[in-house]
Amino acid sequence: MRKQHLVHARTCVYNVNYHLVWSVKYRHPLLTTKIEERLKEICHEIAKDKDFVLQKIEVGEMDHVHVFVSGHPKISPSYMAKMLKGISARKLFVEYPELKKKCWKGRLWNGSYFLETIGSTSEINIKKYIDRQRKGVVIDDGDDDIQV
């Protein structure tokens, strides 16, 4: 693990990262450049207010959003997704009322999202590292990617 990515909290040391993706309802291309800029500002504000870190955000093809977020282990990824989607939709509807007219039943985002964890090492390397911890077992595969 790279030490520069570790966060030291009162009861733990962590590096918890997620890739979140969600789309506009029915993939309508509604996220114009102007709306995209404001969406990014809003999402950064939300992350700061809700005590997680928005590392990166980009809009793809004017109809979906990719976000790289990090947070304390006590903050669930579903909470992050819920806050980002819910608050951003509400604020965008207030600031851009024309959006609501273009959205089915006044819903900007699709109800679901994609989530994957992001680590600093691969799953294979973690398994090898754990195997190396067994007492009396020496595994030398010549691959020393993990340094803890």
N, C-alpha and C positions, 0 to 999 in steps of 0.2 A: 504494500500500500504506500502511496506517496503521502508523506507527512503534511505537505502543504494543503491537502484537501481535507484534513481532519479538523473537526470542530470539537472543542472542549467545552462541555456543559458541566453543570454541577454534579450530575450522577452518571455521566457517560461520555465517551468519546465516539464520534460518529462521522460518517460520510454517506448520507442517504440522498440519492438522486433519482428523479423520475423523468421520463419523457411522456408528456400528455399530448394527445391529439384529439380535437373535436371539430365538428363541422357545422356549417350553417344548415338549418332545417332544409331538407330536400336538395342540399348542395347548390342552392341558388348563389350565383356569384355577386354577393352584395357588399363584400368588404373592399370598397374602393380605397385608393391611396389615402384619402383624407380620413376615412373611417378607420383604416388600418393604423395610422399614426395615433389616433385617439385611443383605439383599443389597446395599443402597446402601453401608452401612458397610464390608462386605467388599470391594466393588469399589474404594472409595477407598483402602483399605489395600493392595490389590494394585497399583494404579497407583503409589502411593508407593514400594512395595518394588521394583517393576520399572522405575522411573525414567521414567514417562510421567505425563501430567496428565489426570485425569478432570475435565473442565469441567462436565459435567452428566449426570445419569442419571435416567431415569423409567421406570416400569413402565406398560404399556398393557394394559387389559382383563384384568389378572391373568394374562396368558399370553405376553407378550413384553416385551423390554427395549430401550430406546433409549439410546444412550450417545454423548456428544460427547467425544472424546479428542484430545489433542495430544501430540506427542513429537518427539524428535530424529529426523532423517532416517534414522539408522542403525537405528532401531527400526521393524520392519515392522508394518503394520496387522494382518497375520495373526497375528503374535506377540501383539499386544495382545488380539485376540479370543480366542486360545487361552488366554492367562493368565486373562483375565476369566471366560471360560466354565468352564474346567477347575477352577480353584481355588475359584471361588464354588460350583460344584456339589458339590465334595467337602466344603467347610465346611458348606454348608446341609444335606447329608445327615447329617453328624455331629450338628449342632445340632437338626435336625428329622427324626428317623428315620421319622416317618409319611410324609414326602415320598417316600422310597424305595419304600414299599409302593404308592404311587399311580402310580409311574413304570414304564413298560414296560422290562424288563430293567435296571432301576436307572439309567436315563439321564434326567437332568433336562432337558438342553437338546437341541434339534434339532441335528443334526450340521453344518448349514450356517449361514451368516449373510449379512446384507446389508451392503455397505460402499460409502460414497461419500465423495469428498474434499470438503472445505469450504474455500473460499478467501475472501479478503477482497475480491476483485474478480471480475467475471464473465469467462467464457471469451471472449466477444466483445471485451471491453475489453483483455484480454491480447493477443489477435491484433492489434488496432489498435495497441497500444503497440509490439509487435514490428515491425509494418509501418513505423512511424515511425522505426525505427532504421536503415533502409536508407539508404546514402549517396546524397545528391543527390535524395532523394525527400521532398517535403513533402506531408503528408496533413493537411488541415485539415477535419475533419468537425464541428467545433464541440463535440465531446465530450471534455472534459479530465478524465475521472473518475480517471485513474491519475496519481499523483504519486510518482515514485521519486527 
